[in-house]
Amino acid sequence: MRSLSVISAMTCATVVLLTACGGSSDSISTSGTTGATSTGGGITAVCAVSGNTISVTTDGCIANAEKQRTALCVGNTMYMLDGTGLTQAQVKQGVSITAASITSQGYTYKCV
């Protein structure tokens, strides 16, 4: 299995392993807009993008890099889970990385 879709079938536990998950260099389609989470609890904001750097917020946002992935930062721990419409609690059940940033398939995800 490739990329950070490790949530559903395998776990990459460290930044080194996350980077090593590999994959193709898919193009990024995310616009540079941001927004707030919805009142229904699902995260709807789109992560801001500058070049290949995706800014992940403490409210959570959706990154459209190699696939749609919802990410959230709490302190210097980043949580990620494939999919959209997820709540913060659901995202926290995904992969957690204790680092201010990680690189996956040419994209740097950074807590802001």
C-alpha positions as CSV (number, residue, x, y, z in Angstrom):
1,M,0.0,0.0,0.0
2,R,1.3,3.4,-0.9
3,S,1.1,7.0,0.4
4,L,-0.4,8.3,3.6
5,S,-3.6,6.3,3.1
6,V,-2.0,4.2,5.8
7,I,-4.9,5.1,8.1
8,S,-7.2,2.4,6.7
9,A,-4.8,-0.6,6.4
10,M,-1.4,0.1,7.9
11,T,0.3,2.6,10.2
12,C,3.4,4.7,9.5
13,A,4.5,5.6,13.0
14,T,7.3,8.1,12.4
15,V,8.1,11.0,10.2
16,V,10.8,8.9,8.5
17,L,8.3,6.1,7.7
18,L,5.7,8.6,6.5
19,T,8.2,10.1,4.1
20,A,9.2,6.6,3.0
21,C,5.6,5.6,2.2
22,G,6.4,6.9,-1.3
23,G,4.1,7.1,-4.3
24,S,3.9,9.1,-7.5
25,S,4.3,12.8,-7.6
26,D,0.6,13.7,-8.1
27,S,-0.1,17.3,-8.8
28,I,-1.7,19.5,-6.2
29,S,-5.2,20.9,-6.9
30,T,-5.8,22.9,-3.7
31,S,-6.4,26.6,-3.9
32,G,-4.9,28.9,-1.4
33,T,-8.2,29.7,0.4
34,T,-9.0,28.9,4.0
35,G,-12.2,28.9,6.0
36,A,-13.7,27.9,9.3
37,T,-15.1,24.5,10.4
38,S,-18.8,24.0,9.9
39,T,-21.3,24.2,12.8
40,G,-22.3,20.6,12.1
41,G,-18.9,19.5,13.4
42,G,-17.3,18.3,10.2
43,I,-14.1,20.1,9.1
44,T,-14.8,22.0,5.9
45,A,-11.9,24.5,5.7
46,V,-9.4,24.0,2.9
47,C,-5.8,24.1,3.9
48,A,-3.8,27.1,2.6
49,V,-1.1,26.1,0.1
50,S,2.1,27.9,-0.9
51,G,4.1,26.1,-3.4
52,N,4.3,22.5,-2.1
53,T,3.7,23.5,1.6
54,I,0.3,22.8,3.0
55,S,-0.5,24.8,6.2
56,V,-2.5,22.7,8.7
57,T,-4.4,24.6,11.4
58,T,-5.5,23.9,14.9
59,D,-9.2,24.0,13.7
60,G,-8.3,21.4,11.1
61,C,-8.5,21.6,7.3
62,I,-8.8,19.5,4.1
63,A,-5.6,19.1,2.1
64,N,-6.0,18.2,-1.6
65,A,-2.5,16.9,-2.3
66,E,-2.1,13.3,-3.3
67,K,-5.7,12.7,-2.2
68,Q,-8.2,14.4,0.0
69,R,-7.0,14.2,3.5
70,T,-8.3,15.9,6.6
71,A,-5.5,17.2,9.0
72,L,-5.4,18.9,12.4
73,C,-2.7,20.2,14.6
74,V,-2.7,20.1,18.4
75,G,0.5,21.6,19.9
76,N,3.2,20.1,17.7
77,T,1.3,16.9,17.0
78,M,-0.3,16.6,13.6
79,Y,-3.3,14.2,13.0
80,M,-4.3,13.0,9.6
81,L,-7.1,10.9,8.2
82,D,-8.1,10.3,4.6
83,G,-11.5,11.7,3.7
84,T,-13.6,14.8,4.1
85,G,-16.5,15.8,6.3
86,L,-14.7,14.4,9.4
87,T,-14.9,15.8,12.9
88,Q,-11.8,16.7,14.9
89,A,-12.5,13.7,17.1
90,Q,-12.5,11.4,14.1
91,V,-9.3,12.9,12.7
92,K,-7.6,12.4,16.1
93,Q,-8.3,8.6,15.6
94,G,-6.1,8.7,12.5
95,V,-2.3,8.8,12.2
96,S,-0.6,11.1,14.7
97,I,2.8,12.6,14.1
98,T,4.8,14.3,16.8
99,A,6.5,16.9,14.6
100,A,5.7,20.4,13.5
101,S,5.9,19.3,9.9
102,I,6.2,16.2,7.7
103,T,6.9,15.6,4.0
104,S,4.8,13.1,2.0
105,Q,5.1,12.6,-1.7
106,G,6.7,15.9,-2.3
107,Y,4.3,17.9,-0.1
108,T,5.3,19.4,3.2
109,Y,2.4,19.5,5.8
110,K,3.2,22.2,8.4
111,C,1.4,23.1,11.6
112,V,0.6,26.8,11.7
